[in-house]
Amino acid sequence: MKVVILKDAAEVAKYGADIFIKQIKRKPDSVLGLATGSTPVALYKELISAYQSGRVSFKNVSSFNLDEYLGLTGTHPQSYRYFMSQQLFDHIDIEKSQTAVPPGDAEDPFSACEQYEHNIKQKGGIDIQLLGIGRNGHIGFNEPSSSLMSRTRVKTLTRATIDDNARFFGPDEYQPHLSITMGIGTILESKKVVLLATGANKAEAIKATVEGPLTAACPASALQMHEHVVLVIDEAAASQLADVDFYKHIEMENQKLLERLGRD
Ligand code: GLP
């Protein structure tokens, strides 16, 4: 696993955004896998300013979001579709028709999940998947005990996740306890994965992801099996790793090698 440890959340957002910008420049019709939560917001801001300054265009890009609350329509302010419009889609030149978020209001959520998988395949798969991570190691809404081979499906949220996300809902507002999420197997099929984590409250999950055993108890640990995964984290999220200096040393050596070969 490539672990890049940076000073703070701002550096994490810049580094992560650069990976996406380079990807889109290399392949203007890239299929992006996108994520919600508070962590990617700063990265989306970087993408918006790169678009505004003419560094990148999303005209031919398409996207699939990881997950959505089951029971919310896309116009609900707490829905992930709404979040994506507010935080990214409304501010860039992506074709809205080319952006997919699992339908939280599907009449038949089970066939909607199958359709979502089908649509990803039809596009030729996801080129690069952005991930955050839950405090319990969840990715998307794949909570601990999720099958490591799972596909897009309906998932029940843990109490911990409901509590963590309660901050986004008003005191009397209905908060869903079910979701539709890409499976861990779906995520592992994307060609590249970029996971962002910032803050000390993610340190335990990051330790389990990088240095723990491969286990459904920490869904993100499944990324140990992925060929091209990079974890972009800040010092606080890295604080429980056994050998921070070693990860930094590897990254320095990688950079030197890439410079020598003239690659980015
Ligand atoms: C939600 C999302 C995840 C996200 C997680 C962490 O549960 N389904 O995709 O990674 O929250 O969010 P945050 O970045 O706000 O800590």
Residues whose N, C-alpha, C, O or C-beta is under 5 A from the ligand:
A	BS01	GLP	A35 T36 G37 S38 T39 D67 G132 I133 G134 H138 G140 F141
